[in-house]
Structure formats: structure tokens, C-alpha cells
Amino acid sequence: MIIQEATEKDIPSLAKSMSLAYSEAPWNEKWTEASALRRVRAILENYEGLERDCVSVQYKRF
């Protein structure tokens, strides 16, 4: 597995993946392209969420 930091050019494909994932069960949400892009940018900037903190804590346990 190759892990690398996401860059600005990755944001559109990440947004598409995220909106597809959340469109299925159990969420069944309909995201606009704009809302998906906003959420991905928010996660990458660690704004409006704690995703990075949660991932860091989870990985530290292993």
C-alpha cells in the first residue's frame, strides 16, 4: 500500500469518492458537487471536523 499526502489536484476525485460513498446505505445522502468539494477541503484543512485527530488517535492505539 502506498500512502501519500493529498494535494489540491486530488480534491475533485476525493470529493467524487466521498459523495458516492455517502450516497449508499446506511447514509443514503445526496451531496452536490459543491458540498462534497467543500467537505473534502474542510477535512484536509482540519476545519469543521476532527477527522485527522480521530485517525491519529486510532492509529496510535496499534
Contacts in CASP RR format, 6 or more apart in sequence:
PFRMAT RR
TARGET T0000
AUTHOR 0000-0000-0000
METHOD contacts of the structure
MODEL  1
MIIQEATEKDIPSLAKSMSLAYSEAPWNEKWTEASALRRVRAILENYEGL
ERDCVSVQYKRF
6 14 0 8 1.000
6 44 0 8 1.000
11 37 0 8 1.000
11 40 0 8 1.000
11 41 0 8 1.000
11 44 0 8 1.000
12 37 0 8 1.000
14 40 0 8 1.000
15 33 0 8 1.000
15 36 0 8 1.000
15 37 0 8 1.000
15 39 0 8 1.000
15 40 0 8 1.000
16 36 0 8 1.000
18 31 0 8 1.000
18 36 0 8 1.000
18 39 0 8 1.000
18 40 0 8 1.000
19 31 0 8 1.000
19 33 0 8 1.000
19 35 0 8 1.000
19 36 0 8 1.000
21 27 0 8 1.000
22 29 0 8 1.000
22 31 0 8 1.000
23 29 0 8 1.000
23 30 0 8 1.000
23 31 0 8 1.000
31 39 0 8 1.000
39 48 0 8 1.000
42 48 0 8 1.000
42 49 0 8 1.000
43 49 0 8 1.000
43 51 0 8 1.000
43 52 0 8 1.000
46 52 0 8 1.000
46 53 0 8 1.000
END
